[in-house]
Amino acid sequence: MKKYISELIGTFSLVFCGTGAIVINQQTNGQIGHIGIAITFGLIVTTMIYTFGDKSEAHFNPAVTVAFSLANLFPKKEILPYIASQIIGAFTASALLK
């Protein structure tokens, strides 16, 4: 269960911070800029990997989960719970930003 919660929190953080940077950039007429948005995404991904990498392998994206599974680096029985956790995290972050 810890790995699913880790995926949920990691995906939530990624979407909330990354998309939040885009929203703030739009509200401030481009004060953050493309570089600031890219740095935000990079820093939050790095932080979440260091925080949850040992617990959940830090996928935070359904495409990554499926790719690891297709490469036989991730058990197929874990795909649906991981993707469900990621979707819940992403939709929760999006709803909070809205």
C-alpha positions, 0 to 999 in steps of 0.5 A, a space after each residue: 500500500 505504501 507504494 500506491 500512496 507514494 505514487 499518488 502523492 508523487 503524481 499529485 506533487 508533479 501535477 500540482 507544482 508543474 501545472 501550478 507554475 503554468 497557471 501562475 505564469 499565465 496569471 502574471 503575464 509570463 513572469 515565470 517564463 518557459 525556463 521557470 516552468 521547466 525548472 519547476 518540473 525538473 525540481 519537483 521530479 527530482 524531489 519526488 524521485 529522491 523522496 519516493 524512489 525507494 518505495 514505489 520506483 517513482 514512475 508518476 506517469 502511466 506511460 512510464 509504468 506501461 513502458 517499464 512493464 512492456 520491457 519486463 522491468 515491472 510486474 504486469 499485476 501492478 499496472 492497474 493499481 499504479 495507474 489508478 493511484 497516478 490518475 487519482 493524484 493527477 485529478 486531485 491536483 488538477 481539481 485543487 488548482 481549478 
